[in-house]
Amino acid sequence: MKHLIILGDGMSDHKVARLGGKTLLEYASTPAFDRFASEGRSGMLHTIPSGLHPGSEVANATILGYDLTEVYEGRGPLEAASMGYEMTADDMAMRCNILTLTSDGLIQNHHGGHLTTDEGRDIIKMLDGRLGSDRVKFLPGVQYRHLLVIKGGDKRIVTTPPHDNPGKEWRNLLVRPIDENDTALPGKMSPRETADLINSLILRSQELLAAHPLNKRHEEQGRPVANSIWPWSQGYRPSMLTLQQMYPDVRTGAVITAVDLINGIGHYAGLRSVHVEGATGLVDTNYEGKCLAALEALRTDDFVFLHIEAADEAGHDGDLELKIRAIEYLDRRVVGPIMRELSMWDEPVAVALLPDHPTPVEERVHRAEPVPFTIWHKGIEPDDVLAYSEAACAKGSYGTLHLMEFMHEFMKIK
Ligand SMILES: [Zn+2]
């Protein structure tokens, strides 16, 4: 038996008054989801370990069977993997935003005036040339999202996500040790030395960026200037077993996603990353291309993780119509065609459909609430669930599963 997970990022939701008290999954026209649920077995799944934030990286890695309380190392190491940077045991990697600070000392935004990838890369290359050393390395990523690697850095420091803190005084949010009494481990800087180094990089980046020609252009165009770096979400190389190591039936696997963090998880999970032309992470994404890529991968691989971001983005935008459309596109352009195709295959494939977390349109943030899931394969004995929705799946035969239980149940299907 091969295995395919179809993940609609953020697609579950709350009841919405404008939809007559229905959730979006209940309201949207989803004949393929409903057929999938009525021919499969359903349940609810808690995807966020207590104490961790409901981030997509946390939820997706949990769904893949990882105990995040053991292996979570922040976004930095996942993004390093997605950029093709192989971390060594000595490295501490951090997400490094380029952002805008106001002249009176506040965080104005987390994106430096929506930098293009070329603009962001120019800045990061300049910073690496001026501030890079044997210890400090800046690596270019996408738009305003880059990577800072510190050799011998100690992760026992407090860093702050800038997108959660617009309007706050940045000096109060500089890096500090979790505990001033923590001393240096063998071969590493102490947490205090690590914090001081990062803070000095932040201050020196501000001096260098104040004079950068790009910011003159931004000022002329009336765009916010990109006048500081902001490193956060630090961690070491994750000690994750690959899926091949955890599940011997998985000889090879693939991940299909437009999102860097998910590609990073896939890298550590031992999945090859399949690039799909026109995969954007938005509702204009190439659904047919992703669907074909998943079917193509299933011809050679034992395990495929197909991640579709669009519903989450629409949820963050608070755009009800767009999120409904994202759900209907996933139904019509992915789940329907995949079910039709796999029904005709001799090779049996177990398919799971689920979101990673709700991103309710009326709240516009991730919630750590259980999500509905359905598992289907040819010949499965269906339960009584007839539609794919939060309320319907809650009555499914799997009941409510917790964290890694989902992957264990899914991979049990032989
Ligand atoms: Zn997500």
Boltz pocket constraint, residues with backbone or C-beta under 6 A from the ligand:
constraints:
  - pocket:
      binder: B
      contacts: [[A, 9], [A, 10], [A, 55], [A, 56], [A, 57], [A, 59], [A, 312], [A, 356], [A, 357]]
      max_distance: 6.0
